[in-house]
Amino acid sequence: MELKQFIFEASFFNEPKQLSVTVPVTDDGFVRTDKYCPRELFESSAFPFTPMIINGELVQGFIEDCRMLSLATQYVQFASTRIDIFIGALLGVVANHIGQYHRIIFRDLLLYVDCICFLLEADGTAQNEIQKMYPSITLKVVDYCIDYVKTNNLEEFRGSAMEKVLRDLARG
């Protein structure tokens, strides 16, 4: 596995900023994005005989997701902090995804949150803070669009075991 660096353009309070994101990439072009995601959010981890999966996507998908999220920062209004701008960008990209596919699978939602976390890190947010924020950021997005969130098995997320896990993690 090799570390690769990507540069994305963001905007905070009408000031442009370049964000340099460094991620592990496998030899077959897969970006491992689960650096901040709690293991409990992987549905397969509920089954003790299933090998642990990692969250991630192909390099091109990762670049496209981060580019969309970083560009969306320029459209966020009424934010009082940079983190609010990132969350607003995340909500906008997720809304766009739902508009296109009429749903968002929880794993895909986690990929967007993973990307936002790497952008937060590139903007200077401490890794331990990102780790703590991950469940609450994810829950904020889920609550925003819960009627459109599906489990990885395409079942309703609302009322699922994974929703309970997420809410428990967000409570700390």
Sequence and secondary structure as in RCSB ss.txt:
>XXXX:A:sequence
MELKQFIFEASFFNEPKQLSVTVPVTDDGFVRTDKYCPRELFESSAFPFTPMIINGELVQGFIEDCRMLSLATQY
VQFASTRIDIFIGALLGVVANHIGQYHRIIFRDLLLYVDCICFLLEADGTAQNEIQKMYPSITLKVVDYCIDYVK
TNNLEEFRGSAMEKVLRDLARG
>XXXX:A:secstr
 EEEEEEEEEEETTEEEEEEEEEEE TTSEEE TTSS GGGSGGGGSTTS     EEEHHHHHHHHHHHHHHGGG
  S SSHHHHHHHHHHHHHHHHHHHHSSEEHHHHHHHHHHHHHHHHHTT  HHHHHHHHHHHHHHHHHHHGGGEE
 TTSSBSTTSHHHHHHHHHHH 
